[in-house]
Amino acid sequence: MHIYFSGIGGAGIGPLAQIAHQAGYQVSGSDKQASAYIDYLQQHGISNIHIGQSYQAIEAVNEQSPIDWLVYSSAVSIENDHHPELEFCKQQGIKLSKRDEFLNAFLHQQHLDMIGVAGTHGKTTTTAMTTWLFKQSNQPVSHLLPAKTSFTEMGEYNPDSQWFVYEADEFDRNFLTFEPKITVVTGVSWDHHELFPTRDDYQAAFREFISQSQHTFIWQEDADYLSLTASDNVSIMDSADEHIDQIKLLGKYNRLDAWLAIQAVHRATKQPIAELISLANQFPGLSRRMEMLAPDLYTDYAHTPEKIRGAMSVALEMAGESGQQLVVVYEPLTNRRQHFMLNDYRDCFDGATKVYWLPSYLAREDPNQPILTPAELIAHLDNSSLAEPMERNDRLKSVIQQHLDKGDMVVGMAGGGGDSLDDWLRHNFVS
C-alpha cells in the first residue's frame, strides 16, 4: 500500500510516516519547506519527499506509483480549504484522511493495543516516560512521540510488540478516533478554545474519550472537574500518594507524570511498582522540556499557565540547588489563546527574579480579535513589576548574555515551531 503524507516534516505526521515505513508500507510525502527532520527521514529510507505542495507534484508521484491513501495534518486543511494535494486526491478518488484515521486502521491491522496519554498539559513528557519504562524493562513496544529523545526514535514500530504508546491529543478531537486499552489523563483545563467554544464542550470531549477507553487512570482533581467517579473502568489517583515521594525527578509535575506512566506500564506488563519507580528515576528527559542549550540557558515548551507552572516547578528546584537567580523569557503561543487565558497567568511566574515577555507567536489567528500586547498581558500578573515587555532582537540577546555572565539561570518558554523563541535561542546561543 502506498501512503502519501502531506506535511511530512511535522511532529505529528513525520513519526507516523516513519512507523508506516518500518511496517513495510510504501511511503512518500511533501512539505511546504525543508527542515532538518525531513533530511533525517530521507536518511532513514523515506527518500520520495518533495518540498513545495502542488497539484503537479503529487500528480507526478501518483503516475509513478498510484497512491492508495493520503494522510494530512490538521494544519494542511486549516491553512487552505482548497489545498492542491487534497483537491487532486478528491478528483482522483484517492482515500484521504487526517492522521488519526490512518493510525487507527494501522493499529487494527497490526493487532496493537493502545496506551493513550491524554490531557491539556504533560502529555508529551508522560508519553516519553511510558515508552522509556517499556524499553528499560526490555518489553517490546511501538510508539509515536511528538518530541525528540536521546533513547528512541520519534516513531517506532516493533513487530514483536503488543502495545502502542500514543499521545492522544484533543486538538481537532483527534483522540475521539481511538479506543485505548489503557488511558492516562495528565490534567484537564480548558484549551483550544477555537475548537471547543465553551468549557463544557472541552469537558464533554474528555468524558467521551474516557468512556471509549477500557481503563483510565486520572487524578482526583481532574475526575472532579469532569464529574467522574471511580469504577471498574476508572481508577482515581491521589496526588499525595506516598509512593510519589520515592520518585526523585526534578519538578512536582514531572513526578506526577512519572507516577501515571508507572501505573500504565504496571497494568500492561505486571512489572513490580518498585522496579518501575527505580527506572523512572533514570528518565533522561526530552527535547524542549528544560533542555539545556548552553551553560545555564534552557528551553521549555511551556505556553499555558498550567505548563508554565510545571516548568517553573522544575526550574526553581534546579536554580535552588545551585543557588542561582531564575530569569524567564516568555513567548506566548497564539493571540487567540491569550484572549481566553489572560486572567489565568496571575501567579504562574512566582519565584522568578525577572520575566521578559515577548509578543505572541501568531498562527491560525482570528482576524477579528485585537492583538494583545505584552504590556496588556503583564498587567494580569499578581505582581506586574516582575515582567518587562521585550522584543526578539539584539537587545534581548544582550540582556540574556548579561544574565548568563552573572551566573543566572535563564529559561526560554515558548510553544511555537519554526521561527519561535526556541529557534531564535538556538540560532543565537548554540555554537
VENZIUR-V312750 format. One record per residue. N is the residue number from 1. RES is the residue in one letter. PHI is phi in whole degrees, 0 to 359 (none if undefined). D_LAST is the distance of its C-alpha to the last C-alpha in Angstrom with 1 decimal. Layout:
BEGIN
n={N,N}
res={RES,RES}
phi={PHI,PHI}
d_last={D_LAST,D_LAST}
END
This chain:
BEGIN
n={1,2,3,4,5,6,7,8,9,10,11,12,13,14,15,16,17,18,19,20,21,22,23,24,25,26,27,28,29,30,31,32,33,34,35,36,37,38,39,40,41,42,43,44,45,46,47,48,49,50,51,52,53,54,55,56,57,58,59,60,61,62,63,64,65,66,67,68,69,70,71,72,73,74,75,76,77,78,79,80,81,82,83,84,85,86,87,88,89,90,91,92,93,94,95,96,97,98,99,100,101,102,103,104,105,106,107,108,109,110,111,112,113,114,115,116,117,118,119,120,121,122,123,124,125,126,127,128,129,130,131,132,133,134,135,136,137,138,139,140,141,142,143,144,145,146,147,148,149,150,151,152,153,154,155,156,157,158,159,160,161,162,163,164,165,166,167,168,169,170,171,172,173,174,175,176,177,178,179,180,181,182,183,184,185,186,187,188,189,190,191,192,193,194,195,196,197,198,199,200,201,202,203,204,205,206,207,208,209,210,211,212,213,214,215,216,217,218,219,220,221,222,223,224,225,226,227,228,229,230,231,232,233,234,235,236,237,238,239,240,241,242,243,244,245,246,247,248,249,250,251,252,253,254,255,256,257,258,259,260,261,262,263,264,265,266,267,268,269,270,271,272,273,274,275,276,277,278,279,280,281,282,283,284,285,286,287,288,289,290,291,292,293,294,295,296,297,298,299,300,301,302,303,304,305,306,307,308,309,310,311,312,313,314,315,316,317,318,319,320,321,322,323,324,325,326,327,328,329,330,331,332,333,334,335,336,337,338,339,340,341,342,343,344,345,346,347,348,349,350,351,352,353,354,355,356,357,358,359,360,361,362,363,364,365,366,367,368,369,370,371,372,373,374,375,376,377,378,379,380,381,382,383,384,385,386,387,388,389,390,391,392,393,394,395,396,397,398,399,400,401,402,403,404,405,406,407,408,409,410,411,412,413,414,415,416,417,418,419,420,421,422,423,424,425,426,427,428,429,430,431}
res={M,H,I,Y,F,S,G,I,G,G,A,G,I,G,P,L,A,Q,I,A,H,Q,A,G,Y,Q,V,S,G,S,D,K,Q,A,S,A,Y,I,D,Y,L,Q,Q,H,G,I,S,N,I,H,I,G,Q,S,Y,Q,A,I,E,A,V,N,E,Q,S,P,I,D,W,L,V,Y,S,S,A,V,S,I,E,N,D,H,H,P,E,L,E,F,C,K,Q,Q,G,I,K,L,S,K,R,D,E,F,L,N,A,F,L,H,Q,Q,H,L,D,M,I,G,V,A,G,T,H,G,K,T,T,T,T,A,M,T,T,W,L,F,K,Q,S,N,Q,P,V,S,H,L,L,P,A,K,T,S,F,T,E,M,G,E,Y,N,P,D,S,Q,W,F,V,Y,E,A,D,E,F,D,R,N,F,L,T,F,E,P,K,I,T,V,V,T,G,V,S,W,D,H,H,E,L,F,P,T,R,D,D,Y,Q,A,A,F,R,E,F,I,S,Q,S,Q,H,T,F,I,W,Q,E,D,A,D,Y,L,S,L,T,A,S,D,N,V,S,I,M,D,S,A,D,E,H,I,D,Q,I,K,L,L,G,K,Y,N,R,L,D,A,W,L,A,I,Q,A,V,H,R,A,T,K,Q,P,I,A,E,L,I,S,L,A,N,Q,F,P,G,L,S,R,R,M,E,M,L,A,P,D,L,Y,T,D,Y,A,H,T,P,E,K,I,R,G,A,M,S,V,A,L,E,M,A,G,E,S,G,Q,Q,L,V,V,V,Y,E,P,L,T,N,R,R,Q,H,F,M,L,N,D,Y,R,D,C,F,D,G,A,T,K,V,Y,W,L,P,S,Y,L,A,R,E,D,P,N,Q,P,I,L,T,P,A,E,L,I,A,H,L,D,N,S,S,L,A,E,P,M,E,R,N,D,R,L,K,S,V,I,Q,Q,H,L,D,K,G,D,M,V,V,G,M,A,G,G,G,G,D,S,L,D,D,W,L,R,H,N,F,V,S}
phi={none,262,252,251,253,269,88,293,277,280,291,271,273,304,298,294,297,302,298,299,297,296,276,101,285,282,235,220,178,208,207,292,215,287,200,297,290,295,303,297,299,295,292,253,103,263,274,272,236,240,265,102,245,226,299,294,292,289,298,294,298,293,292,290,205,307,278,266,204,257,249,228,278,302,298,299,283,292,285,207,298,244,302,300,290,292,298,300,294,298,293,269,72,274,300,219,198,285,296,295,294,294,297,298,296,299,299,292,296,264,56,254,265,269,257,263,252,241,144,286,215,88,297,296,298,292,297,294,298,297,298,303,296,301,293,288,271,60,257,298,208,249,197,225,248,270,212,280,227,272,246,195,289,292,232,214,247,249,297,270,273,262,252,235,266,217,281,274,277,281,303,60,58,307,292,287,286,253,231,297,284,228,233,240,246,278,161,230,209,311,210,51,295,289,258,238,300,233,299,297,300,295,298,298,296,294,298,296,298,297,293,274,265,293,212,234,254,213,288,304,296,283,298,296,299,263,60,254,238,295,203,298,256,228,259,263,263,259,290,260,306,296,297,297,294,278,272,256,295,289,96,305,288,297,292,293,299,297,295,296,299,298,299,296,289,298,294,284,244,65,293,302,303,300,294,291,298,300,290,298,293,260,302,274,89,210,295,61,237,50,275,280,267,203,309,71,243,231,233,217,278,300,209,230,307,293,294,297,299,297,295,296,297,288,298,293,293,295,294,296,296,258,69,260,278,257,241,244,248,241,239,298,258,71,292,300,294,298,297,267,241,300,277,264,293,30,250,289,258,302,108,284,281,206,234,258,256,265,300,294,285,264,198,51,276,274,296,273,265,294,284,282,276,306,299,294,285,301,299,267,284,301,239,291,289,292,244,224,298,208,249,280,203,296,296,298,302,294,296,299,297,298,295,296,296,281,93,286,266,245,238,271,245,200,252,287,262,299,61,265,304,303,300,296,296,296,292,264,233,257,278}
d_last={43.0,40.5,38.1,36.1,33.2,32.6,29.2,27.9,24.2,25.0,24.5,28.3,29.3,26.8,27.4,31.1,30.9,29.4,32.4,34.9,33.6,33.8,37.3,38.5,38.6,37.9,34.7,33.5,31.8,30.1,27.7,27.3,23.8,21.5,18.7,16.6,19.4,22.1,20.5,20.6,24.3,25.2,23.9,26.0,29.2,29.4,29.5,31.7,29.3,29.6,27.6,30.0,32.9,36.3,39.8,40.0,36.9,38.2,41.6,40.5,38.9,42.1,44.3,42.5,42.8,44.4,42.2,43.9,41.6,39.0,36.7,34.8,32.7,34.2,31.9,33.5,37.0,36.1,34.3,37.1,40.6,41.4,38.3,39.3,38.4,40.5,43.3,43.4,43.8,46.4,48.4,48.2,49.1,45.9,45.1,42.1,40.8,37.8,35.9,38.1,41.2,39.7,38.2,41.6,43.4,40.9,41.6,45.3,45.2,43.2,45.3,42.3,42.8,40.2,38.6,37.6,35.2,36.1,35.5,34.0,31.1,29.8,30.6,27.2,26.7,30.4,30.3,27.4,29.3,32.4,30.9,29.4,32.9,34.5,32.2,32.4,36.1,36.3,37.8,37.2,35.6,34.3,32.0,29.9,26.8,25.1,21.8,19.6,20.4,19.7,23.4,24.7,24.5,24.7,28.1,30.4,34.1,35.9,39.5,40.8,39.7,42.1,39.5,36.9,34.5,33.6,32.2,35.4,34.2,36.9,35.2,37.8,40.0,38.1,39.2,42.9,42.9,42.6,45.0,43.0,44.8,42.6,40.8,38.8,38.4,35.6,36.8,38.4,38.2,38.9,36.1,35.8,38.6,38.9,40.0,41.9,43.7,45.2,44.4,47.3,45.9,42.7,44.7,47.1,44.3,43.1,46.7,47.3,44.3,45.5,49.0,47.7,46.1,48.2,46.7,44.4,42.8,42.3,42.0,45.2,43.9,42.8,46.1,47.8,45.8,46.8,50.3,50.1,52.1,51.8,53.5,53.5,50.6,48.6,47.4,46.6,44.1,44.3,41.0,42.8,43.5,43.4,41.5,38.4,38.3,37.7,34.3,31.7,28.6,27.1,28.4,32.0,31.2,29.2,32.3,34.6,32.6,32.7,36.5,37.0,35.1,37.3,40.4,39.6,38.8,41.9,44.1,42.8,42.9,45.2,42.7,43.6,41.8,41.1,39.2,37.2,36.3,35.1,32.9,31.6,30.5,28.1,26.4,22.6,21.7,20.1,17.3,17.3,19.9,18.5,15.3,12.8,9.3,8.6,11.6,14.4,12.8,14.3,15.3,18.9,21.2,23.9,25.9,29.5,31.3,31.8,28.2,27.1,29.7,28.4,24.8,26.2,28.3,25.3,23.2,26.3,27.0,23.6,23.7,27.3,26.7,24.3,26.3,23.6,24.2,22.9,21.5,21.3,19.9,22.2,22.5,25.8,26.3,29.1,31.7,34.6,33.5,33.4,37.1,38.0,36.0,35.7,38.4,36.6,33.6,35.9,34.6,31.5,29.1,31.4,29.8,26.8,26.9,25.6,24.8,23.2,24.9,23.6,25.8,26.5,24.6,27.6,28.8,32.4,33.9,37.5,38.4,41.2,39.1,38.0,34.3,34.0,31.9,29.7,32.5,35.0,33.1,32.4,36.2,36.7,35.0,37.5,35.7,34.4,33.5,30.6,28.6,27.7,27.2,23.9,22.3,18.8,18.2,17.0,19.4,17.9,14.4,16.2,18.3,15.6,14.0,17.6,18.3,15.3,16.6,20.0,19.0,19.6,18.5,17.1,17.6,17.1,20.2,20.6,22.5,21.8,20.2,18.8,17.8,18.1,16.5,14.5,13.1,12.6,10.7,8.3,8.1,8.0,6.3,3.8,0.0}
END
